[in-house]
Amino acid sequence: MFFNIIASLVVTVVAFVPLWIYLGARWLFSPEGFWQEFFLFGVGVWMLVAAQICFLIVGLFLLVVIWVINYWT
């Protein structure tokens, strides 16, 4: 049971890494104009959110496998 909780926490942290990258880039670049905001928002929405969705899907699949294997053993 303890391993299931640790695995869930690790998957959650890894799945939200793109969000932290986006927030860090936003803080680092501090966009001030329309085009800077537009570019940073575009990169954040299309690239990082797509990666985050992929991480969430793969992570949920791994968690289901881990929880089911540990349930039956």
trRosetta pair geometry for C-beta under 8 A, 3 or more apart (Angstrom, degrees):
i j d omega theta_ij theta_ji phi_ij phi_ji
1 4 5.6 -50 -155 28 36 115
1 5 6.9 32 151 -16 65 102
1 70 7.5 157 -71 151 38 132
2 5 5.9 -55 -155 35 36 109
2 6 6.5 33 151 -15 68 107
3 6 5.7 -56 -146 40 34 111
3 7 6.1 36 155 -20 68 107
3 66 7.7 -132 128 177 99 116
3 70 6.5 -171 77 -104 114 148
4 7 5.8 -55 -146 38 28 111
4 8 6.3 31 154 -21 63 106
4 66 6.4 157 -116 130 72 107
4 67 5.5 76 -136 -101 120 77
4 70 5.6 -145 -64 69 108 159
5 8 5.6 -52 -148 34 31 113
5 9 6.5 31 154 -18 64 104
6 9 5.8 -55 -150 36 32 110
6 10 6.4 31 153 -18 66 106
7 10 5.7 -54 -146 37 32 110
7 11 6.3 31 156 -17 66 107
7 62 7.6 -136 174 132 116 103
7 63 6.5 157 127 -111 109 75
7 66 5.0 -121 135 146 165 166
8 11 5.9 -55 -145 38 29 109
8 12 6.3 31 155 -20 63 108
8 63 6.0 70 -98 -127 74 124
9 12 5.7 -55 -147 36 30 113
9 13 6.4 29 156 -18 65 105
10 13 5.9 -55 -148 36 30 109
10 14 6.3 24 157 -14 65 110
11 14 5.9 -58 -143 42 29 107
11 15 6.0 32 158 -24 65 110
11 59 3.9 136 -170 -162 108 111
11 60 7.7 139 163 -59 141 38
11 62 6.3 -176 -101 78 131 118
11 63 5.6 -96 17 -59 171 110
12 15 5.8 -55 -142 34 27 112
12 16 6.6 6 164 -4 62 111
12 59 7.5 141 -62 168 36 149
13 16 6.5 -74 -152 44 25 97
13 17 7.3 54 149 -54 61 86
14 17 5.8 -22 -161 -19 39 117
14 55 6.2 -150 128 -168 84 124
14 59 6.6 168 79 -91 107 128
15 52 6.5 79 172 -159 70 73
15 55 4.3 166 -125 126 61 110
15 56 4.8 84 -155 -80 127 64
15 59 4.8 -73 -68 -1 117 161
16 19 4.8 -39 -170 33 78 121
16 20 6.3 78 135 -21 83 96
16 52 6.9 39 -113 -136 39 112
17 20 5.7 -57 -149 39 37 110
17 21 6.3 41 152 -23 68 103
17 52 7.9 -172 59 -99 60 83
17 55 7.2 -172 35 -119 97 172
18 21 5.4 -50 -145 34 36 115
18 22 6.4 38 155 -20 66 102
18 48 4.0 162 178 -170 110 86
18 49 7.1 180 127 -70 138 26
18 51 4.6 150 -79 86 146 112
18 52 4.2 -123 55 -60 132 93
18 55 7.0 177 -5 7 114 140
19 22 5.7 -53 -150 35 32 111
19 23 6.4 26 154 -13 66 106
19 48 7.1 139 -71 153 36 120
19 52 6.1 67 -39 -99 85 144
20 23 5.7 -52 -142 41 34 108
20 24 6.0 36 156 -19 65 108
21 24 5.8 -58 -146 40 27 111
21 25 6.2 26 155 -18 64 108
21 48 6.1 -158 78 -125 112 130
22 25 5.8 -55 -145 38 29 109
22 26 6.2 30 155 -20 64 107
22 43 7.9 174 -117 108 92 89
22 44 4.3 88 -139 -128 125 104
22 48 4.8 163 -59 106 114 170
23 26 5.6 -52 -145 36 31 114
23 27 6.3 30 155 -16 64 106
24 27 5.8 -56 -146 39 31 109
24 28 6.0 28 156 -19 66 111
25 28 5.6 -55 -138 40 30 111
25 29 5.9 11 168 -4 67 113
25 40 6.8 -177 125 -145 109 106
25 43 7.8 -79 119 100 157 132
25 44 7.6 -167 71 -78 127 100
26 29 6.6 -61 -134 46 21 96
26 30 7.8 82 162 -76 51 34
26 31 7.2 -58 -145 4 69 101
26 40 6.1 116 -99 169 77 136
26 44 7.4 21 -58 -73 111 141
27 30 7.1 10 -175 -63 29 74
29 36 7.1 -168 147 -175 118 114
29 40 6.4 -171 79 -92 146 136
31 36 3.5 180 -147 129 99 109
31 37 4.7 153 129 -70 138 58
31 39 7.7 -180 -114 56 139 90
31 40 5.1 -133 -43 5 145 144
32 36 6.1 39 40 52 52 148
33 36 4.8 94 55 11 78 103
33 37 6.9 -144 95 -3 39 90
34 37 5.9 -63 -151 41 28 109
34 38 5.9 28 154 -22 66 112
35 38 5.4 -50 -139 38 33 115
35 39 6.1 33 160 -19 65 105
36 39 6.0 -53 -144 37 27 108
36 40 6.2 20 160 -11 63 111
37 40 6.1 -62 -143 43 26 105
37 41 5.9 24 160 -17 65 113
38 41 6.0 -58 -142 40 23 109
38 42 6.1 25 157 -21 62 110
39 42 5.7 -56 -146 36 27 112
39 43 6.4 24 158 -15 64 105
40 43 5.9 -51 -145 37 30 108
40 44 6.2 30 155 -18 63 110
41 44 5.6 -58 -145 40 29 112
41 45 6.0 21 161 -15 67 110
42 45 6.2 -57 -138 39 25 102
42 46 6.0 -3 174 5 64 116
43 46 6.8 -69 -133 48 19 91
43 47 5.4 -25 -170 25 62 122
43 48 6.9 55 140 -11 70 102
44 47 7.4 -48 -94 51 8 83
44 48 5.2 -35 -148 37 48 126
44 49 6.9 63 149 -27 59 95
45 48 7.6 26 -15 50 8 85
45 49 5.4 -14 -161 5 38 133
46 49 7.0 7 -55 42 5 100
46 50 6.3 2 168 -17 44 118
47 50 6.1 -65 -152 35 20 109
47 51 6.6 14 156 -13 60 108
48 51 5.6 -52 -148 37 35 111
48 52 6.2 37 152 -21 66 105
49 52 5.4 -51 -144 37 35 114
49 53 6.4 38 155 -21 65 101
50 53 5.9 -51 -148 33 30 110
50 54 6.6 31 152 -16 62 105
51 54 5.7 -56 -151 37 34 112
51 55 6.3 34 152 -19 67 106
52 55 5.6 -52 -146 38 33 112
52 56 6.3 35 154 -21 65 105
53 56 5.6 -52 -146 36 31 113
53 57 6.4 30 155 -18 65 105
54 57 5.9 -55 -147 36 31 109
54 58 6.3 22 159 -10 66 109
55 58 6.1 -59 -143 44 28 105
55 59 5.7 29 158 -21 65 115
56 59 5.7 -57 -139 41 25 112
56 60 6.1 26 161 -20 63 107
57 60 6.0 -54 -146 35 26 108
57 61 6.6 27 154 -17 60 106
58 61 5.7 -56 -152 36 32 113
58 62 6.4 31 152 -17 66 106
59 62 5.7 -54 -146 38 32 110
59 63 6.2 32 155 -19 66 106
60 63 5.6 -52 -144 37 32 112
60 64 6.4 36 156 -21 64 102
61 64 5.9 -53 -150 33 30 110
61 65 6.5 27 153 -15 63 106
62 65 5.7 -57 -150 38 33 111
62 66 6.1 30 154 -18 68 108
63 66 5.6 -53 -141 39 32 110
63 67 6.0 27 162 -15 68 109
64 67 6.1 -57 -141 41 26 106
64 68 6.1 22 160 -16 63 111
65 68 6.1 -60 -143 39 25 106
65 69 6.2 23 160 -17 64 110
66 69 6.0 -58 -145 38 26 108
66 70 6.2 15 161 -9 64 112
67 70 6.1 -61 -143 45 27 104
67 71 6.1 34 155 -28 63 109
68 71 5.5 -52 -145 31 30 115
68 72 6.5 15 162 -8 64 109
69 72 6.4 -67 -150 42 26 100
69 73 6.4 10 160 -10 64 116
70 73 6.1 -63 -136 42 32 103
